[in-house]
Amino acid sequence: MKTEGMETDEDMNIPIYPRAGDLVLLMDSLVDVIGRGSAGILYNFGKQLAERYHARMSIPKNLEPDAIFKNILSSMMFSDWFTKTEIDRSNGFVVTLHNVFELDADEENCNFIRGFLAGLSSSIYHTPYTCKESRNPEKVSVFTLTARNSSMNY
């Protein structure tokens, strides 16, 4: 795990994420029972889970939001959520993930991951974000995060 911009701190509490295989089982069950309506549920679940995780973390106050976001994503790889991550803030906010576990679920989109990224970025940057996805056949998913106007408090 890269720790550039983030020194080891025993006070920082990074949560343990659910294993990818367990989440795929949950997602497939929802799709089987609810069908396409599961997309909104999974997006909302991912968003709320990220917001809850972030709220429970003890993050040193002097860390830049970009370093926090990058290091949290890096920690998620240990739970098999994806194999590689790239973050591009040069022209917007784009997160590229390789081999996202959700590609193994019976879904058309990575709804849970989209929600998780939206909730995580909203919490870290104190601005509400939405997330859209595009992917290619090589199991690379590109997520574009877009800030939206808000009356929400983060």
PAMARGU-769000 format. One line per field, with one value per residue: residue number from 0; residue in one letter; x, z, y of N, C-alpha, C in turn. Coordinates in steps of 0.05 Angstrom, whole numbers, padded with zeros to 5 digits. Atoms other than C-alpha are relative to their C-alpha. Layout:
N
i NUM ...
aa A ...
n_c1 X ...
n_c3 Z ...
n_c2 Y ...
ca_c1 X ...
ca_c3 Z ...
ca_c2 Y ...
c_c1 X ...
c_c3 Z ...
c_c2 Y ...
END
This chain:
154
i 0 1 2 3 4 5 6 7 8 9 10 11 12 13 14 15 16 17 18 19 20 21 22 23 24 25 26 27 28 29 30 31 32 33 34 35 36 37 38 39 40 41 42 43 44 45 46 47 48 49 50 51 52 53 54 55 56 57 58 59 60 61 62 63 64 65 66 67 68 69 70 71 72 73 74 75 76 77 78 79 80 81 82 83 84 85 86 87 88 89 90 91 92 93 94 95 96 97 98 99 100 101 102 103 104 105 106 107 108 109 110 111 112 113 114 115 116 117 118 119 120 121 122 123 124 125 126 127 128 129 130 131 132 133 134 135 136 137 138 139 140 141 142 143 144 145 146 147 148 149 150 151 152 153
aa M K T E G M E T D E D M N I P I Y P R A G D L V L L M D S L V D V I G R G S A G I L Y N F G K Q L A E R Y H A R M S I P K N L E P D A I F K N I L S S M M F S D W F T K T E I D R S N G F V V T L H N V F E L D A D E E N C N F I R G F L A G L S S S I Y H T P Y T C K E S R N P E K V S V F T L T A R N S S M N Y
n_c1 00017 -00015 00007 -00010 00017 00015 -00018 00013 00011 00015 00027 00017 00017 00011 00018 -00003 00022 00011 -00014 00014 00017 00025 00016 00012 00023 00021 00010 00014 00026 00018 00008 00019 00025 00012 -00005 -00014 00004 -00022 -00021 00002 -00006 -00029 -00013 00005 -00014 -00028 -00003 00003 -00022 -00024 00004 -00002 -00028 -00015 00007 -00012 -00029 -00015 -00018 -00015 00012 -00018 -00002 00015 00022 -00008 -00016 00019 00015 -00018 -00008 00023 00004 -00022 00007 00022 -00011 -00005 00025 00006 00021 -00012 -00029 -00016 00016 -00012 00016 -00007 00013 -00009 00023 00023 -00006 00004 -00013 00000 -00005 -00004 00011 00018 00014 00028 00002 00007 00028 00020 00009 -00009 -00018 -00012 00017 -00010 -00025 00007 00011 -00021 -00017 00015 00001 -00027 -00009 00017 -00008 -00027 -00003 00022 00016 00014 -00008 00013 -00021 00008 -00020 -00003 -00019 -00009 -00001 -00024 00007 -00008 00024 -00007 00021 -00002 00014 00009 00011 00026 00009 00011 00009 -00007 -00023 -00020
n_c3 00000 00001 -00022 00006 -00010 -00023 -00018 -00018 -00023 -00015 -00006 00024 -00001 00027 -00004 00015 00020 00006 00021 00026 00005 -00016 00013 00024 -00008 -00007 00024 00016 -00014 00005 00028 00004 -00013 00008 00028 00006 -00022 -00019 00007 -00018 -00028 -00002 00001 -00026 -00020 00003 -00008 -00029 -00012 00001 -00018 -00028 -00004 -00003 -00025 -00022 00001 -00013 00020 -00009 00011 00018 00026 00022 00009 00022 -00012 -00015 00020 00013 -00018 -00006 00023 -00001 -00020 00009 00016 -00017 -00002 00027 00014 00027 00000 00006 00001 00011 -00005 00017 -00007 00018 00015 -00013 -00021 00013 -00014 00016 -00016 00016 -00011 -00022 -00008 00007 00027 -00003 -00008 00022 00003 00024 -00008 -00027 -00015 -00027 00001 00007 -00024 -00020 00009 -00004 -00029 -00010 00009 -00012 -00028 -00003 00012 -00011 00023 00011 00026 00013 00013 00024 00007 00027 -00002 00025 -00002 -00015 -00028 -00011 -00004 -00004 -00015 00000 -00023 00006 -00022 00006 -00020 -00023 -00025 -00019 -00017 -00003
n_c2 -00024 -00025 -00018 -00027 -00021 00009 00015 00019 -00013 00020 -00010 00001 00024 00007 00023 00024 00000 00027 00014 -00002 00023 -00002 -00021 00011 00017 -00018 -00013 00020 00006 -00023 00000 00022 -00005 -00025 -00007 -00025 -00019 00003 -00020 -00022 00010 00004 -00026 -00013 00015 -00008 -00028 -00002 00014 -00017 -00022 00010 00006 -00025 -00013 00015 00000 -00021 -00010 -00023 -00024 -00014 00014 -00012 00018 00019 00022 00017 00015 00020 00021 00017 00018 00020 00020 00017 00021 00023 00015 00010 -00016 -00005 00007 -00023 -00025 -00025 -00023 -00022 -00025 -00021 -00011 00012 00020 00026 00022 00024 00025 00024 00025 -00005 00025 -00001 00011 00028 00002 00001 -00028 -00014 -00022 00003 -00019 -00003 -00015 -00027 -00013 -00002 -00022 -00025 -00005 -00005 -00027 -00020 -00003 -00011 -00027 -00016 -00009 00023 00010 00023 00016 00015 00021 00012 00021 00012 00029 00009 -00001 -00026 -00017 -00028 -00013 -00030 -00012 -00027 -00015 -00012 -00020 00015 -00011 00021 -00006 00022
ca_c1 00000 00027 00029 00055 00030 00005 00050 00034 -00009 -00033 -00093 -00119 -00176 -00186 -00246 -00245 -00286 -00332 -00298 -00315 -00343 -00393 -00416 -00426 -00471 -00512 -00517 -00537 -00591 -00619 -00619 -00654 -00708 -00718 -00690 -00669 -00696 -00636 -00592 -00617 -00613 -00541 -00521 -00553 -00523 -00453 -00462 -00486 -00432 -00377 -00407 -00411 -00340 -00312 -00350 -00320 -00248 -00198 -00162 -00106 -00130 -00068 -00079 -00101 -00168 -00135 -00086 -00143 -00184 -00124 -00104 -00174 -00181 -00113 -00137 -00198 -00154 -00138 -00211 -00208 -00253 -00206 -00134 -00110 -00133 -00117 -00142 -00142 -00159 -00128 -00194 -00250 -00251 -00241 -00226 -00205 -00209 -00184 -00220 -00275 -00307 -00376 -00362 -00372 -00442 -00505 -00510 -00504 -00466 -00423 -00479 -00450 -00381 -00412 -00450 -00389 -00346 -00400 -00408 -00334 -00318 -00378 -00355 -00281 -00290 -00353 -00389 -00443 -00420 -00455 -00418 -00426 -00390 -00363 -00323 -00284 -00277 -00210 -00247 -00228 -00283 -00278 -00319 -00332 -00350 -00389 -00401 -00472 -00505 -00527 -00565 -00535 -00486 -00423
ca_c3 00000 -00019 00039 00004 00040 00098 00155 00199 00256 00310 00322 00251 00250 00181 00180 00157 00093 00076 00032 -00042 -00047 00009 -00025 -00091 -00056 -00027 -00095 -00132 -00080 -00088 -00164 -00160 -00113 -00136 -00206 -00236 -00175 -00137 -00172 -00129 -00065 -00079 -00097 -00033 00009 -00018 -00006 00065 00081 00058 00097 00160 00151 00142 00202 00246 00224 00265 00212 00230 00219 00179 00121 00054 00028 -00035 00008 00052 -00009 -00042 00020 00036 -00035 -00028 00036 00000 -00045 00015 00016 -00058 -00081 -00141 -00161 -00182 -00174 -00210 -00190 -00239 -00214 -00272 -00309 -00261 -00214 -00246 -00210 -00251 -00219 -00248 -00237 -00193 -00154 -00174 -00246 -00220 -00196 -00238 -00251 -00310 -00271 -00209 -00169 -00100 -00118 -00152 -00088 -00044 -00085 -00083 -00007 00006 -00036 -00008 00063 00052 00009 00046 -00021 -00047 -00106 -00155 -00192 -00263 -00292 -00359 -00371 -00423 -00439 -00402 -00335 -00325 -00296 -00300 -00249 -00258 -00195 -00204 -00150 -00146 -00112 -00043 00018 00051 00109 00106
ca_c2 00000 00068 00116 00178 00238 00196 00174 00115 00137 00089 00134 00127 00077 00046 -00001 -00072 -00077 -00135 -00187 -00182 -00252 -00239 -00175 -00212 -00262 -00205 -00170 -00233 -00247 -00177 -00182 -00250 -00225 -00153 -00150 -00084 -00047 -00072 -00020 00037 -00004 -00024 00047 00074 00018 00033 00107 00099 00048 00095 00153 00110 00084 00154 00181 00126 00136 00174 00214 00261 00332 00354 00305 00332 00304 00275 00235 00210 00189 00154 00116 00092 00066 00031 -00003 -00030 -00072 -00117 -00138 -00158 -00101 -00087 -00100 -00031 00041 00106 00174 00232 00302 00339 00349 00333 00274 00206 00141 00081 00012 -00053 -00120 -00093 -00150 -00126 -00147 -00218 -00203 -00210 -00135 -00089 -00035 -00031 00002 -00012 00014 00076 00091 00077 00125 00178 00171 00169 00231 00268 00255 00271 00333 00358 00366 00319 00277 00231 00176 00149 00089 00066 00003 -00034 -00109 -00113 -00108 -00035 00009 00085 00123 00198 00235 00299 00351 00375 00434 00418 00436 00374 00380 00337
c_c1 00018 -00010 00011 -00019 -00015 00019 -00016 -00008 -00017 -00028 -00019 -00014 -00011 -00017 00008 -00024 -00010 00016 -00017 -00019 -00026 -00018 -00013 -00024 -00024 -00012 -00016 -00027 -00020 -00010 -00021 -00028 -00014 00003 00014 -00003 00022 00022 00000 00007 00030 00016 -00002 00015 00030 00006 -00001 00022 00025 -00002 00004 00030 00017 -00006 00013 00031 00012 00022 00015 -00009 00018 00002 -00018 -00022 00008 00016 -00018 -00015 00018 00007 -00023 -00005 00022 -00006 -00022 00010 00006 -00025 -00009 -00021 00009 00029 00018 -00018 00017 -00019 00010 -00017 00007 -00022 -00026 00009 -00007 00016 -00002 00008 00002 -00012 -00018 -00016 -00029 -00005 -00008 -00029 -00018 -00013 00010 00020 00010 -00014 00010 00025 -00005 -00010 00022 00019 -00013 -00001 00026 00010 -00017 00008 00028 00002 -00023 -00017 -00015 00009 -00019 00022 -00012 00023 00000 00021 00008 00002 00023 -00005 00011 -00025 00010 -00024 00005 -00017 -00006 -00012 -00027 -00006 -00014 -00010 00007 00025 00018 00022
c_c3 00000 00023 -00004 00010 00025 00017 00017 00025 00015 00006 -00023 -00001 -00028 00003 -00016 -00019 -00004 -00023 -00026 -00005 00015 -00012 -00026 00006 00007 -00025 -00017 00012 -00005 -00029 -00005 00011 -00011 -00029 -00003 00022 00021 -00004 00020 00029 00003 00000 00028 00023 -00001 00010 00030 00015 00001 00019 00029 00006 00005 00026 00024 00000 00016 -00019 00010 -00015 -00021 -00028 -00021 -00009 -00022 00011 00015 -00020 -00012 00019 00009 -00023 00000 00021 -00008 -00017 00017 00005 -00028 -00015 -00029 00003 -00004 00000 -00011 00005 -00017 00007 -00018 -00016 00011 00022 -00011 00015 -00018 00017 -00019 00015 00024 00006 -00010 -00029 00001 00009 -00024 -00003 -00026 00006 00028 00019 00028 00000 -00008 00025 00021 -00007 00004 00030 00012 -00008 00013 00029 00003 -00009 00009 -00022 -00010 -00028 -00010 -00016 -00024 -00008 -00030 00004 -00027 00004 00017 00031 00014 00001 00006 00013 00000 00022 -00007 00024 -00008 00022 00022 00022 00022 00016 00001 00018
c_c2 00025 00018 00028 00021 -00008 -00017 -00019 00014 -00021 00009 -00001 -00026 -00005 -00025 -00024 -00002 -00028 -00012 00001 -00023 00001 00021 -00010 -00017 00017 00013 -00019 -00007 00023 00000 -00022 00007 00025 00007 00026 00021 -00001 00021 00023 -00008 -00003 00026 00014 -00014 00007 00028 00003 -00014 00017 00023 -00009 -00007 00025 00013 -00014 00000 00023 00009 00024 00026 00014 -00014 00013 -00020 -00019 -00023 -00019 -00018 -00023 -00023 -00018 -00019 -00022 -00021 -00019 -00023 -00025 -00017 -00010 00016 00007 -00005 00024 00025 00023 00022 00023 00024 00022 00014 -00012 -00018 -00027 -00021 -00024 -00024 -00024 -00024 00004 -00025 00000 -00009 -00030 -00004 00001 00028 00012 00022 -00007 00020 00005 00017 00030 00015 00004 00023 00027 00007 00007 00028 00022 00005 00013 00029 00019 00014 -00025 -00007 -00021 -00014 -00015 -00018 -00006 -00022 -00011 -00031 -00011 00002 00025 00017 00028 00013 00030 00011 00029 00013 00011 00021 -00013 00018 -00020 00009 -00025 00009
END
